[in-house]
Amino acid sequence: MSQRDSELGEVIVEFVRNGAYLKCSAIHVATGREVSAVGPANDPRSVERVAVAKLKRALMPDNSANNGSAPRRFTTI
């Protein structure tokens, strides 16, 4: 499924169901940036809304994830 957002341009949205859960991946066509969100399978529009909001945030120019630095790594103590 592909959609257009006035702020984003073209976005590819993919849904994968696993039992009671639904994973929604949103891919920005122009940059190839991909994010995903997981939520209840009975509310796909909410999961899609979260994924697209995460994509918008990931593409923000002042986002620390976009400043060219290596991705953050979390370690367990």
PQR file of N, CA, C, O and H, with PARSE charges and radii, in Angstrom:
ATOM      1  N   MET A   1       0.845  -1.163   0.000 -0.4000 1.5000
ATOM      2  CA  MET A   1       0.000   0.000   0.000 -0.0000 2.0000
ATOM      3  C   MET A   1       0.896   1.234   0.000  0.5500 1.7000
ATOM      4  O   MET A   1       1.853   1.302   0.771 -0.5500 1.4000
ATOM      5  N   SER A   2       0.608   2.176  -0.826 -0.4000 1.5000
ATOM      6  CA  SER A   2       1.375   3.406  -0.902 -0.0000 2.0000
ATOM      7  C   SER A   2       0.431   4.578  -0.672  0.5500 1.7000
ATOM      8  O   SER A   2      -0.703   4.572  -1.152 -0.5500 1.4000
ATOM      9  H   SER A   2      -0.170   2.121  -1.452  0.4000 1.0000
ATOM     10  N   GLN A   3       0.891   5.563   0.048 -0.4000 1.5000
ATOM     11  CA  GLN A   3       0.047   6.723   0.302 -0.0000 2.0000
ATOM     12  C   GLN A   3       0.871   7.991   0.190  0.5500 1.7000
ATOM     13  O   GLN A   3       2.100   7.952   0.256 -0.5500 1.4000
ATOM     14  H   GLN A   3       1.812   5.567   0.438  0.4000 1.0000
ATOM     15  N   ARG A   4       0.186   9.124   0.018 -0.4000 1.5000
ATOM     16  CA  ARG A   4       0.857  10.413  -0.045 -0.0000 2.0000
ATOM     17  C   ARG A   4       0.458  11.219   1.180  0.5500 1.7000
ATOM     18  O   ARG A   4      -0.707  11.245   1.575 -0.5500 1.4000
ATOM     19  H   ARG A   4      -0.812   9.156  -0.037  0.4000 1.0000
ATOM     20  N   ASP A   5       1.426  11.860   1.760 -0.4000 1.5000
ATOM     21  CA  ASP A   5       1.212  12.753   2.889 -0.0000 2.0000
ATOM     22  C   ASP A   5       1.778  14.099   2.469  0.5500 1.7000
ATOM     23  O   ASP A   5       2.879  14.162   1.921 -0.5500 1.4000
ATOM     24  H   ASP A   5       2.373  11.839   1.439  0.4000 1.0000
ATOM     25  N   SER A   6       1.050  15.167   2.714 -0.4000 1.5000
ATOM     26  CA  SER A   6       1.497  16.482   2.250 -0.0000 2.0000
ATOM     27  C   SER A   6       2.860  16.859   2.823  0.5500 1.7000
ATOM     28  O   SER A   6       3.611  17.591   2.178 -0.5500 1.4000
ATOM     29  H   SER A   6       0.156  15.116   3.159  0.4000 1.0000
ATOM     30  N   GLU A   7       3.191  16.385   3.998 -0.4000 1.5000
ATOM     31  CA  GLU A   7       4.477  16.700   4.610 -0.0000 2.0000
ATOM     32  C   GLU A   7       5.576  15.733   4.178  0.5500 1.7000
ATOM     33  O   GLU A   7       6.741  16.122   4.093 -0.5500 1.4000
ATOM     34  H   GLU A   7       2.581  15.790   4.521  0.4000 1.0000
ATOM     35  N   LEU A   8       5.226  14.497   3.910 -0.4000 1.5000
ATOM     36  CA  LEU A   8       6.220  13.463   3.666 -0.0000 2.0000
ATOM     37  C   LEU A   8       6.479  13.159   2.201  0.5500 1.7000
ATOM     38  O   LEU A   8       7.600  12.806   1.835 -0.5500 1.4000
ATOM     39  H   LEU A   8       4.280  14.180   3.979  0.4000 1.0000
ATOM     40  N   GLY A   9       5.482  13.287   1.370 -0.4000 1.5000
ATOM     41  CA  GLY A   9       5.587  12.778   0.017 -0.0000 2.0000
ATOM     42  C   GLY A   9       5.075  11.347   0.013  0.5500 1.7000
ATOM     43  O   GLY A   9       4.147  11.022   0.753 -0.5500 1.4000
ATOM     44  H   GLY A   9       4.571  13.575   1.667  0.4000 1.0000
ATOM     45  N   GLU A  10       5.662  10.494  -0.803 -0.4000 1.5000
ATOM     46  CA  GLU A  10       5.170   9.122  -0.922 -0.0000 2.0000
ATOM     47  C   GLU A  10       5.726   8.229   0.181  0.5500 1.7000
ATOM     48  O   GLU A  10       6.921   8.246   0.477 -0.5500 1.4000
ATOM     49  H   GLU A  10       6.415  10.758  -1.405  0.4000 1.0000
ATOM     50  N   VAL A  11       4.834   7.453   0.780 -0.4000 1.5000
ATOM     51  CA  VAL A  11       5.186   6.539   1.875 -0.0000 2.0000
ATOM     52  C   VAL A  11       4.597   5.170   1.548  0.5500 1.7000
ATOM     53  O   VAL A  11       3.425   5.064   1.189 -0.5500 1.4000
ATOM     54  H   VAL A  11       3.863   7.439   0.540  0.4000 1.0000
ATOM     55  N   ILE A  12       5.404   4.133   1.673 -0.4000 1.5000
ATOM     56  CA  ILE A  12       4.920   2.760   1.516 -0.0000 2.0000
ATOM     57  C   ILE A  12       4.594   2.239   2.910  0.5500 1.7000
ATOM     58  O   ILE A  12       5.408   2.337   3.828 -0.5500 1.4000
ATOM     59  H   ILE A  12       6.356   4.219   1.966  0.4000 1.0000
ATOM     60  N   VAL A  13       3.391   1.682   3.056 -0.4000 1.5000
ATOM     61  CA  VAL A  13       2.938   1.158   4.349 -0.0000 2.0000
ATOM     62  C   VAL A  13       2.682  -0.337   4.184  0.5500 1.7000
ATOM     63  O   VAL A  13       1.988  -0.765   3.262 -0.5500 1.4000
ATOM     64  H   VAL A  13       2.730   1.602   2.310  0.4000 1.0000
ATOM     65  N   GLU A  14       3.256  -1.125   5.097 -0.4000 1.5000
ATOM     66  CA  GLU A  14       3.108  -2.586   5.039 -0.0000 2.0000
ATOM     67  C   GLU A  14       2.615  -3.095   6.392  0.5500 1.7000
ATOM     68  O   GLU A  14       3.095  -2.663   7.439 -0.5500 1.4000
ATOM     69  H   GLU A  14       3.820  -0.777   5.846  0.4000 1.0000
ATOM     70  N   PHE A  15       1.658  -4.012   6.360 -0.4000 1.5000
ATOM     71  CA  PHE A  15       1.122  -4.609   7.573 -0.0000 2.0000
ATOM     72  C   PHE A  15       1.452  -6.095   7.602  0.5500 1.7000
ATOM     73  O   PHE A  15       1.316  -6.787   6.593 -0.5500 1.4000
ATOM     74  H   PHE A  15       1.267  -4.363   5.509  0.4000 1.0000
ATOM     75  N   VAL A  16       1.889  -6.586   8.768 -0.4000 1.5000
ATOM     76  CA  VAL A  16       2.130  -8.016   8.964 -0.0000 2.0000
ATOM     77  C   VAL A  16       1.466  -8.405  10.282  0.5500 1.7000
ATOM     78  O   VAL A  16       1.776  -7.847  11.334 -0.5500 1.4000
ATOM     79  H   VAL A  16       2.000  -6.024   9.587  0.4000 1.0000
ATOM     80  N   ARG A  17       0.553  -9.367  10.209 -0.4000 1.5000
ATOM     81  CA  ARG A  17      -0.147  -9.811  11.411 -0.0000 2.0000
ATOM     82  C   ARG A  17       0.528 -11.040  11.981  0.5500 1.7000
ATOM     83  O   ARG A  17       0.926 -11.949  11.252 -0.5500 1.4000
ATOM     84  H   ARG A  17       0.302  -9.820   9.354  0.4000 1.0000
ATOM     85  N   ASN A  18       0.653 -11.052  13.315 -0.4000 1.5000
ATOM     86  CA  ASN A  18       1.197 -12.194  14.026 -0.0000 2.0000
ATOM     87  C   ASN A  18       0.313 -12.417  15.249  0.5500 1.7000
ATOM     88  O   ASN A  18       0.535 -11.822  16.303 -0.5500 1.4000
ATOM     89  H   ASN A  18       0.330 -10.314  13.907  0.4000 1.0000
ATOM     90  N   GLY A  19      -0.676 -13.267  15.101 -0.4000 1.5000
ATOM     91  CA  GLY A  19      -1.611 -13.525  16.198 -0.0000 2.0000
ATOM     92  C   GLY A  19      -2.443 -12.291  16.494  0.5500 1.7000
ATOM     93  O   GLY A  19      -3.092 -11.736  15.607 -0.5500 1.4000
ATOM     94  H   GLY A  19      -0.857 -13.751  14.245  0.4000 1.0000
ATOM     95  N   ALA A  20      -2.416 -11.869  17.745 -0.4000 1.5000
ATOM     96  CA  ALA A  20      -3.199 -10.710  18.167 -0.0000 2.0000
ATOM     97  C   ALA A  20      -2.485  -9.393  17.885  0.5500 1.7000
ATOM     98  O   ALA A  20      -3.032  -8.324  18.158 -0.5500 1.4000
ATOM     99  H   ALA A  20      -1.889 -12.319  18.466  0.4000 1.0000
ATOM    100  N   TYR A  21      -1.280  -9.456  17.346 -0.4000 1.5000
ATOM    101  CA  TYR A  21      -0.482  -8.260  17.117 -0.0000 2.0000
ATOM    102  C   TYR A  21      -0.343  -7.952  15.639  0.5500 1.7000
ATOM    103  O   TYR A  21      -0.399  -8.844  14.793 -0.5500 1.4000
ATOM    104  H   TYR A  21      -0.836 -10.324  17.125  0.4000 1.0000
ATOM    105  N   LEU A  22      -0.160  -6.672  15.344 -0.4000 1.5000
ATOM    106  CA  LEU A  22       0.009  -6.201  13.978 -0.0000 2.0000
ATOM    107  C   LEU A  22       1.242  -5.310  13.923  0.5500 1.7000
ATOM    108  O   LEU A  22       1.377  -4.380  14.718 -0.5500 1.4000
ATOM    109  H   LEU A  22      -0.114  -5.947  16.031  0.4000 1.0000
ATOM    110  N   LYS A  23       2.139  -5.594  12.987 -0.4000 1.5000
ATOM    111  CA  LYS A  23       3.316  -4.754  12.783 -0.0000 2.0000
ATOM    112  C   LYS A  23       3.074  -3.928  11.537  0.5500 1.7000
ATOM    113  O   LYS A  23       2.734  -4.464  10.482 -0.5500 1.4000
ATOM    114  H   LYS A  23       2.029  -6.350  12.341  0.4000 1.0000
ATOM    115  N   CYS A  24       3.250  -2.623  11.659 -0.4000 1.5000
ATOM    116  CA  CYS A  24       3.105  -1.720  10.524 -0.0000 2.0000
ATOM    117  C   CYS A  24       4.456  -1.082  10.252  0.5500 1.7000
ATOM    118  O   CYS A  24       5.031  -0.439  11.130 -0.5500 1.4000
ATOM    119  H   CYS A  24       3.527  -2.187  12.515  0.4000 1.0000
ATOM    120  N   SER A  25       4.964  -1.260   9.038 -0.4000 1.5000
ATOM    121  CA  SER A  25       6.208  -0.623   8.618 -0.0000 2.0000
ATOM    122  C   SER A  25       5.864   0.512   7.669  0.5500 1.7000
ATOM    123  O   SER A  25       5.023   0.362   6.783 -0.5500 1.4000
ATOM    124  H   SER A  25       4.497  -1.783   8.325  0.4000 1.0000
ATOM    125  N   ALA A  26       6.525   1.651   7.862 -0.4000 1.5000
ATOM    126  CA  ALA A  26       6.328   2.805   6.981 -0.0000 2.0000
ATOM    127  C   ALA A  26       7.683   3.155   6.385  0.5500 1.7000
ATOM    128  O   ALA A  26       8.651   3.366   7.116 -0.5500 1.4000
ATOM    129  H   ALA A  26       7.208   1.773   8.582  0.4000 1.0000
ATOM    130  N   ILE A  27       7.754   3.217   5.057 -0.4000 1.5000
ATOM    131  CA  ILE A  27       9.016   3.487   4.352 -0.0000 2.0000
ATOM    132  C   ILE A  27       8.857   4.765   3.542  0.5500 1.7000
ATOM    133  O   ILE A  27       7.941   4.882   2.729 -0.5500 1.4000
ATOM    134  H   ILE A  27       6.968   3.046   4.464  0.4000 1.0000
ATOM    135  N   HIS A  28       9.754   5.723   3.767 -0.4000 1.5000
ATOM    136  CA  HIS A  28       9.758   6.961   3.001 -0.0000 2.0000
ATOM    137  C   HIS A  28      10.451   6.685   1.677  0.5500 1.7000
ATOM    138  O   HIS A  28      11.636   6.352   1.654 -0.5500 1.4000
ATOM    139  H   HIS A  28      10.498   5.628   4.428  0.4000 1.0000
ATOM    140  N   VAL A  29       9.722   6.819   0.574 -0.4000 1.5000
ATOM    141  CA  VAL A  29      10.225   6.427  -0.738 -0.0000 2.0000
ATOM    142  C   VAL A  29      11.460   7.239  -1.132  0.5500 1.7000
ATOM    143  O   VAL A  29      12.417   6.676  -1.663 -0.5500 1.4000
ATOM    144  H   VAL A  29       8.760   7.089   0.593  0.4000 1.0000
ATOM    145  N   ALA A  30      11.456   8.529  -0.884 -0.4000 1.5000
ATOM    146  CA  ALA A  30      12.554   9.392  -1.333 -0.0000 2.0000
ATOM    147  C   ALA A  30      13.873   9.096  -0.629  0.5500 1.7000
ATOM    148  O   ALA A  30      14.935   9.219  -1.239 -0.5500 1.4000
ATOM    149  H   ALA A  30      10.678   8.986  -0.453  0.4000 1.0000
ATOM    150  N   THR A  31      13.825   8.704   0.651 -0.4000 1.5000
ATOM    151  CA  THR A  31      15.062   8.495   1.411 -0.0000 2.0000
ATOM    152  C   THR A  31      15.339   7.032   1.735  0.5500 1.7000
ATOM    153  O   THR A  31      16.476   6.670   2.037 -0.5500 1.4000
ATOM    154  H   THR A  31      12.962   8.604   1.146  0.4000 1.0000
ATOM    155  N   GLY A  32      14.317   6.194   1.676 -0.4000 1.5000
ATOM    156  CA  GLY A  32      14.495   4.798   2.055 -0.0000 2.0000
ATOM    157  C   GLY A  32      14.446   4.569   3.549  0.5500 1.7000
ATOM    158  O   GLY A  32      14.645   3.440   3.997 -0.5500 1.4000
ATOM    159  H   GLY A  32      13.394   6.488   1.431  0.4000 1.0000
ATOM    160  N   ARG A  33      14.189   5.596   4.333 -0.4000 1.5000
ATOM    161  CA  ARG A  33      14.110   5.460   5.799 -0.0000 2.0000
ATOM    162  C   ARG A  33      12.895   4.631   6.145  0.5500 1.7000
ATOM    163  O   ARG A  33      11.814   4.843   5.595 -0.5500 1.4000
ATOM    164  H   ARG A  33      14.028   6.513   3.969  0.4000 1.0000
ATOM    165  N   GLU A  34      13.068   3.669   7.071 -0.4000 1.5000
ATOM    166  CA  GLU A  34      11.985   2.778   7.468 -0.0000 2.0000
ATOM    167  C   GLU A  34      11.830   2.778   8.975  0.5500 1.7000
ATOM    168  O   GLU A  34      12.817   2.735   9.709 -0.5500 1.4000
ATOM    169  H   GLU A  34      13.946   3.497   7.518  0.4000 1.0000
ATOM    170  N   VAL A  35      10.600   2.827   9.431 -0.4000 1.5000
ATOM    171  CA  VAL A  35      10.280   2.699  10.848 -0.0000 2.0000
ATOM    172  C   VAL A  35       9.130   1.708  10.965  0.5500 1.7000
ATOM    173  O   VAL A  35       8.460   1.403   9.978 -0.5500 1.4000
ATOM    174  H   VAL A  35       9.797   2.862   8.835  0.4000 1.0000
ATOM    175  N   SER A  36       8.907   1.211  12.166 -0.4000 1.5000
ATOM    176  CA  SER A  36       7.777   0.299  12.362 -0.0000 2.0000
ATOM    177  C   SER A  36       7.145   0.533  13.720  0.5500 1.7000
ATOM    178  O   SER A  36       7.755   1.096  14.629 -0.5500 1.4000
ATOM    179  H   SER A  36       9.451   1.459  12.968  0.4000 1.0000
ATOM    180  N   ALA A  37       5.916   0.087  13.828 -0.4000 1.5000
ATOM    181  CA  ALA A  37       5.161   0.159  15.072 -0.0000 2.0000
ATOM    182  C   ALA A  37       4.382  -1.137  15.213  0.5500 1.7000
ATOM    183  O   ALA A  37       3.977  -1.740  14.219 -0.5500 1.4000
ATOM    184  H   ALA A  37       5.421  -0.371  13.090  0.4000 1.0000
ATOM    185  N   VAL A  38       4.175  -1.558  16.446 -0.4000 1.5000
ATOM    186  CA  VAL A  38       3.436  -2.789  16.732 -0.0000 2.0000
ATOM    187  C   VAL A  38       2.283  -2.443  17.662  0.5500 1.7000
ATOM    188  O   VAL A  38       2.440  -1.671  18.608 -0.5500 1.4000
ATOM    189  H   VAL A  38       4.504  -1.068  17.254  0.4000 1.0000
ATOM    190  N   GLY A  39       1.126  -3.023  17.380 -0.4000 1.5000
ATOM    191  CA  GLY A  39      -0.040  -2.772  18.209 -0.0000 2.0000
ATOM    192  C   GLY A  39      -1.067  -3.865  18.012  0.5500 1.7000
ATOM    193  O   GLY A  39      -0.772  -4.897  17.410 -0.5500 1.4000
ATOM    194  H   GLY A  39       0.999  -3.650  16.612  0.4000 1.0000
ATOM    195  N   PRO A  40      -2.271  -3.647  18.513 -0.5600 1.5000
ATOM    196  CA  PRO A  40      -3.315  -4.667  18.416  0.2800 2.0000
ATOM    197  C   PRO A  40      -3.796  -4.839  16.975  0.5500 1.7000
ATOM    198  O   PRO A  40      -3.964  -3.863  16.242 -0.5500 1.4000
ATOM    199  N   ALA A  41      -4.011  -6.067  16.590 -0.4000 1.5000
ATOM    200  CA  ALA A  41      -4.447  -6.371  15.226 -0.0000 2.0000
ATOM    201  C   ALA A  41      -5.851  -5.853  14.946  0.5500 1.7000
ATOM    202  O   ALA A  41      -6.217  -5.674  13.785 -0.5500 1.4000
ATOM    203  H   ALA A  41      -3.875  -6.860  17.185  0.4000 1.0000
ATOM    204  N   ASN A  42      -6.638  -5.611  15.974 -0.4000 1.5000
ATOM    205  CA  ASN A  42      -8.012  -5.150  15.755 -0.0000 2.0000
ATOM    206  C   ASN A  42      -8.106  -3.640  15.556  0.5500 1.7000
ATOM    207  O   ASN A  42      -9.208  -3.110  15.420 -0.5500 1.4000
ATOM    208  H   ASN A  42      -6.341  -5.756  16.918  0.4000 1.0000
ATOM    209  N   ASP A  43      -6.964  -2.931  15.534 -0.4000 1.5000
ATOM    210  CA  ASP A  43      -6.979  -1.480  15.333 -0.0000 2.0000
ATOM    211  C   ASP A  43      -5.849  -1.058  14.387  0.5500 1.7000
ATOM    212  O   ASP A  43      -4.938  -0.338  14.796 -0.5500 1.4000
ATOM    213  H   ASP A  43      -6.068  -3.362  15.644  0.4000 1.0000
ATOM    214  N   PRO A  44      -5.905  -1.502  13.126 -0.5600 1.5000
ATOM    215  CA  PRO A  44      -4.799  -1.235  12.203  0.2800 2.0000
ATOM    216  C   PRO A  44      -4.569   0.243  11.906  0.5500 1.7000
ATOM    217  O   PRO A  44      -3.427   0.648  11.687 -0.5500 1.4000
ATOM    218  N   ARG A  45      -5.618   1.056  11.893 -0.4000 1.5000
ATOM    219  CA  ARG A  45      -5.441   2.489  11.589 -0.0000 2.0000
ATOM    220  C   ARG A  45      -4.627   3.192  12.669  0.5500 1.7000
ATOM    221  O   ARG A  45      -3.840   4.087  12.361 -0.5500 1.4000
ATOM    222  H   ARG A  45      -6.545   0.728  12.071  0.4000 1.0000
ATOM    223  N   SER A  46      -4.804   2.802  13.921 -0.4000 1.5000
ATOM    224  CA  SER A  46      -4.014   3.400  15.001 -0.0000 2.0000
ATOM    225  C   SER A  46      -2.546   3.016  14.887  0.5500 1.7000
ATOM    226  O   SER A  46      -1.664   3.847  15.104 -0.5500 1.4000
ATOM    227  H   SER A  46      -5.443   2.075  14.170  0.4000 1.0000
ATOM    228  N   VAL A  47      -2.285   1.765  14.549 -0.4000 1.5000
ATOM    229  CA  VAL A  47      -0.906   1.308  14.399 -0.0000 2.0000
ATOM    230  C   VAL A  47      -0.254   2.042  13.222  0.5500 1.7000
ATOM    231  O   VAL A  47       0.907   2.444  13.302 -0.5500 1.4000
ATOM    232  H   VAL A  47      -3.002   1.090  14.373  0.4000 1.0000
ATOM    233  N   GLU A  48      -1.003   2.212  12.138 -0.4000 1.5000
ATOM    234  CA  GLU A  48      -0.484   2.949  10.979 -0.0000 2.0000
ATOM    235  C   GLU A  48      -0.201   4.407  11.342  0.5500 1.7000
ATOM    236  O   GLU A  48       0.822   4.961  10.939 -0.5500 1.4000
ATOM    237  H   GLU A  48      -1.946   1.885  12.073  0.4000 1.0000
ATOM    238  N   ARG A  49      -1.098   5.023  12.094 -0.4000 1.5000
ATOM    239  CA  ARG A  49      -0.916   6.417  12.511 -0.0000 2.0000
ATOM    240  C   ARG A  49       0.358   6.586  13.332  0.5500 1.7000
ATOM    241  O   ARG A  49       1.087   7.562  13.157 -0.5500 1.4000
ATOM    242  H   ARG A  49      -1.929   4.574  12.422  0.4000 1.0000
ATOM    243  N   VAL A  50       0.624   5.638  14.224 -0.4000 1.5000
ATOM    244  CA  VAL A  50       1.845   5.688  15.031 -0.0000 2.0000
ATOM    245  C   VAL A  50       3.079   5.518  14.153  0.5500 1.7000
ATOM    246  O   VAL A  50       4.066   6.231  14.336 -0.5500 1.4000
ATOM    247  H   VAL A  50       0.031   4.845  14.365  0.4000 1.0000
ATOM    248  N   ALA A  51       3.042   4.590  13.207 -0.4000 1.5000
ATOM    249  CA  ALA A  51       4.186   4.356  12.327 -0.0000 2.0000
ATOM    250  C   ALA A  51       4.497   5.595  11.486  0.5500 1.7000
ATOM    251  O   ALA A  51       5.661   5.969  11.341 -0.5500 1.4000
ATOM    252  H   ALA A  51       2.240   4.011  13.058  0.4000 1.0000
ATOM    253  N   VAL A  52       3.471   6.226  10.937 -0.4000 1.5000
ATOM    254  CA  VAL A  52       3.689   7.424  10.116 -0.0000 2.0000
ATOM    255  C   VAL A  52       4.202   8.576  10.985  0.5500 1.7000
ATOM    256  O   VAL A  52       5.053   9.348  10.543 -0.5500 1.4000
ATOM    257  H   VAL A  52       2.525   5.922  11.055  0.4000 1.0000
ATOM    258  N   ALA A  53       3.697   8.699  12.209 -0.4000 1.5000
ATOM    259  CA  ALA A  53       4.198   9.740  13.114 -0.0000 2.0000
ATOM    260  C   ALA A  53       5.671   9.493  13.457  0.5500 1.7000
ATOM    261  O   ALA A  53       6.461  10.435  13.524 -0.5500 1.4000
ATOM    262  H   ALA A  53       3.005   8.072  12.568  0.4000 1.0000
ATOM    263  N   LYS A  54       6.039   8.225  13.674 -0.4000 1.5000
ATOM    264  CA  LYS A  54       7.445   7.902  13.929 -0.0000 2.0000
ATOM    265  C   LYS A  54       8.315   8.236  12.727  0.5500 1.7000
ATOM    266  O   LYS A  54       9.441   8.707  12.884 -0.5500 1.4000
ATOM    267  H   LYS A  54       5.398   7.460  13.620  0.4000 1.0000
ATOM    268  N   LEU A  55       7.794   7.993  11.525 -0.4000 1.5000
ATOM    269  CA  LEU A  55       8.545   8.307  10.313 -0.0000 2.0000
ATOM    270  C   LEU A  55       8.755   9.811  10.192  0.5500 1.7000
ATOM    271  O   LEU A  55       9.854  10.260   9.868 -0.5500 1.4000
ATOM    272  H   LEU A  55       6.879   7.610  11.398  0.4000 1.0000
ATOM    273  N   LYS A  56       7.716  10.584  10.447 -0.4000 1.5000
ATOM    274  CA  LYS A  56       7.853  12.046  10.405 -0.0000 2.0000
ATOM    275  C   LYS A  56       8.932  12.505  11.368  0.5500 1.7000
ATOM    276  O   LYS A  56       9.753  13.361  11.035 -0.5500 1.4000
ATOM    277  H   LYS A  56       6.823  10.218  10.711  0.4000 1.0000
ATOM    278  N   ARG A  57       8.928  11.936  12.558 -0.4000 1.5000
ATOM    279  CA  ARG A  57       9.929  12.320  13.555 -0.0000 2.0000
ATOM    280  C   ARG A  57      11.336  11.895  13.125  0.5500 1.7000
ATOM    281  O   ARG A  57      12.298  12.638  13.323 -0.5500 1.4000
ATOM    282  H   ARG A  57       8.262  11.241  12.829  0.4000 1.0000
ATOM    283  N   ALA A  58      11.453  10.720  12.546 -0.4000 1.5000
ATOM    284  CA  ALA A  58      12.760  10.232  12.098 -0.0000 2.0000
ATOM    285  C   ALA A  58      13.330  11.087  10.974  0.5500 1.7000
ATOM    286  O   ALA A  58      14.547  11.167  10.807 -0.5500 1.4000
ATOM    287  H   ALA A  58      10.671  10.117  12.385  0.4000 1.0000
ATOM    288  N   LEU A  59      12.457  11.725  10.207 -0.4000 1.5000
ATOM    289  CA  LEU A  59      12.907  12.533   9.077 -0.0000 2.0000
ATOM    290  C   LEU A  59      13.132  13.998   9.438  0.5500 1.7000
ATOM    291  O   LEU A  59      13.588  14.771   8.595 -0.5500 1.4000
ATOM    292  H   LEU A  59      11.469  11.661  10.343  0.4000 1.0000
ATOM    293  N   MET A  60      12.827  14.390  10.651 -0.4000 1.5000
ATOM    294  CA  MET A  60      13.025  15.782  11.056 -0.0000 2.0000
ATOM    295  C   MET A  60      14.508  16.136  10.998  0.5500 1.7000
ATOM    296  O   MET A  60      15.341  15.367  11.477 -0.5500 1.4000
ATOM    297  H   MET A  60      12.457  13.762  11.336  0.4000 1.0000
ATOM    298  N   PRO A  61      14.855  17.297  10.414 -0.5600 1.5000
ATOM    299  CA  PRO A  61      16.263  17.662  10.272  0.2800 2.0000
ATOM    300  C   PRO A  61      16.980  17.879  11.605  0.5500 1.7000
ATOM    301  O   PRO A  61      18.192  17.675  11.677 -0.5500 1.4000
ATOM    302  N   ASP A  62      16.281  18.281  12.650 -0.4000 1.5000
ATOM    303  CA  ASP A  62      16.934  18.506  13.932 -0.0000 2.0000
ATOM    304  C   ASP A  62      16.943  17.281  14.826  0.5500 1.7000
ATOM    305  O   ASP A  62      17.329  17.365  15.992 -0.5500 1.4000
ATOM    306  H   ASP A  62      15.296  18.447  12.591  0.4000 1.0000
ATOM    307  N   ASN A  63      16.522  16.141  14.291 -0.4000 1.5000
ATOM    308  CA  ASN A  63      16.507  14.889  15.048 -0.0000 2.0000
ATOM    309  C   ASN A  63      17.941  14.387  15.211  0.5500 1.7000
ATOM    310  O   ASN A  63      18.681  14.309  14.231 -0.5500 1.4000
ATOM    311  H   ASN A  63      16.209  16.073  13.344  0.4000 1.0000
ATOM    312  N   SER A  64      18.329  14.055  16.406 -0.4000 1.5000
ATOM    313  CA  SER A  64      19.702  13.597  16.658 -0.0000 2.0000
ATOM    314  C   SER A  64      20.024  12.310  15.898  0.5500 1.7000
ATOM    315  O   SER A  64      21.191  12.019  15.640 -0.5500 1.4000
ATOM    316  H   SER A  64      17.727  14.118  17.202  0.4000 1.0000
ATOM    317  N   ALA A  65      19.003  11.547  15.543 -0.4000 1.5000
ATOM    318  CA  ALA A  65      19.244  10.312  14.787 -0.0000 2.0000
ATOM    319  C   ALA A  65      19.675  10.614  13.358  0.5500 1.7000
ATOM    320  O   ALA A  65      20.217   9.738  12.684 -0.5500 1.4000
ATOM    321  H   ALA A  65      18.055  11.783  15.753  0.4000 1.0000
ATOM    322  N   ASN A  66      19.446  11.832  12.883 -0.4000 1.5000
ATOM    323  CA  ASN A  66      19.777  12.189  11.503 -0.0000 2.0000
ATOM    324  C   ASN A  66      21.057  13.010  11.391  0.5500 1.7000
ATOM    325  O   ASN A  66      21.347  13.515  10.306 -0.5500 1.4000
ATOM    326  H   ASN A  66      19.006  12.544  13.430  0.4000 1.0000
ATOM    327  N   ASN A  67      21.828  13.164  12.448 -0.4000 1.5000
ATOM    328  CA  ASN A  67      22.993  14.045  12.368 -0.0000 2.0000
ATOM    329  C   ASN A  67      24.247  13.326  11.886  0.5500 1.7000
ATOM    330  O   ASN A  67      25.350  13.861  12.007 -0.5500 1.4000
ATOM    331  H   ASN A  67      21.592  12.753  13.329  0.4000 1.0000
ATOM    332  N   GLY A  68      24.096  12.150  11.354 -0.4000 1.5000
ATOM    333  CA  GLY A  68      25.239  11.439  10.803 -0.0000 2.0000
ATOM    334  C   GLY A  68      25.988  10.598  11.824  0.5500 1.7000
ATOM    335  O   GLY A  68      26.937   9.899  11.471 -0.5500 1.4000
ATOM    336  H   GLY A  68      23.201  11.716  11.256  0.4000 1.0000
ATOM    337  N   SER A  69      25.582  10.656  13.069 -0.4000 1.5000
ATOM    338  CA  SER A  69      26.261   9.861  14.083 -0.0000 2.0000
ATOM    339  C   SER A  69      25.784   8.418  14.008  0.5500 1.7000
ATOM    340  O   SER A  69      24.751   8.117  13.410 -0.5500 1.4000
ATOM    341  H   SER A  69      24.811  11.224  13.357  0.4000 1.0000
ATOM    342  N   ALA A  70      26.548   7.546  14.620 -0.4000 1.5000
ATOM    343  CA  ALA A  70      26.185   6.132  14.643 -0.0000 2.0000
ATOM    344  C   ALA A  70      24.909   5.958  15.455  0.5500 1.7000
ATOM    345  O   ALA A  70      24.651   6.748  16.364 -0.5500 1.4000
ATOM    346  H   ALA A  70      27.387   7.791  15.106  0.4000 1.0000
ATOM    347  N   PRO A  71      24.114   4.956  15.154 -0.5600 1.5000
ATOM    348  CA  PRO A  71      22.894   4.714  15.917  0.2800 2.0000
ATOM    349  C   PRO A  71      23.227   4.425  17.370  0.5500 1.7000
ATOM    350  O   PRO A  71      24.275   3.858  17.680 -0.5500 1.4000
ATOM    351  N   ARG A  72      22.328   4.818  18.250 -0.4000 1.5000
ATOM    352  CA  ARG A  72      22.539   4.565  19.668 -0.0000 2.0000
ATOM    353  C   ARG A  72      22.456   3.076  19.950  0.5500 1.7000
ATOM    354  O   ARG A  72      21.611   2.377  19.391 -0.5500 1.4000
ATOM    355  H   ARG A  72      21.477   5.278  17.999  0.4000 1.0000
ATOM    356  N   ARG A  73      23.319   2.600  20.805 -0.4000 1.5000
ATOM    357  CA  ARG A  73      23.305   1.192  21.208 -0.0000 2.0000
ATOM    358  C   ARG A  73      23.013   1.151  22.703  0.5500 1.7000
ATOM    359  O   ARG A  73      23.609   1.893  23.484 -0.5500 1.4000
ATOM    360  H   ARG A  73      24.005   3.167  21.259  0.4000 1.0000
ATOM    361  N   PHE A  74      22.107   0.295  23.085 -0.4000 1.5000
ATOM    362  CA  PHE A  74      21.775   0.138  24.490 -0.0000 2.0000
ATOM    363  C   PHE A  74      22.417  -1.136  24.997  0.5500 1.7000
ATOM    364  O   PHE A  74      22.408  -2.166  24.323 -0.5500 1.4000
ATOM    365  H   PHE A  74      21.622  -0.308  22.451  0.4000 1.0000
ATOM    366  N   THR A  75      22.964  -1.053  26.169 -0.4000 1.5000
ATOM    367  CA  THR A  75      23.585  -2.230  26.760 -0.0000 2.0000
ATOM    368  C   THR A  75      22.868  -2.575  28.048  0.5500 1.7000
ATOM    369  O   THR A  75      22.310  -1.699  28.709 -0.5500 1.4000
ATOM    370  H   THR A  75      22.971  -0.217  26.716  0.4000 1.0000
ATOM    371  N   THR A  76      22.882  -3.842  28.405 -0.4000 1.5000
ATOM    372  CA  THR A  76      22.288  -4.256  29.661 -0.0000 2.0000
ATOM    373  C   THR A  76      23.376  -4.283  30.718  0.5500 1.7000
ATOM    374  O   THR A  76      24.541  -4.573  30.446 -0.5500 1.4000
ATOM    375  H   THR A  76      23.335  -4.553  27.869  0.4000 1.0000
ATOM    376  N   ILE A  77      22.961  -3.975  31.908 -0.4000 1.5000
ATOM    377  CA  ILE A  77      23.928  -3.936  33.022 -0.0000 2.0000
ATOM    378  C   ILE A  77      23.703  -5.114  33.931  0.5500 1.7000
ATOM    379  O   ILE A  77      24.409  -5.268  34.928 -0.5500 1.4000
ATOM    380  H   ILE A  77      22.015  -3.740  32.129  0.4000 1.0000
TER
END
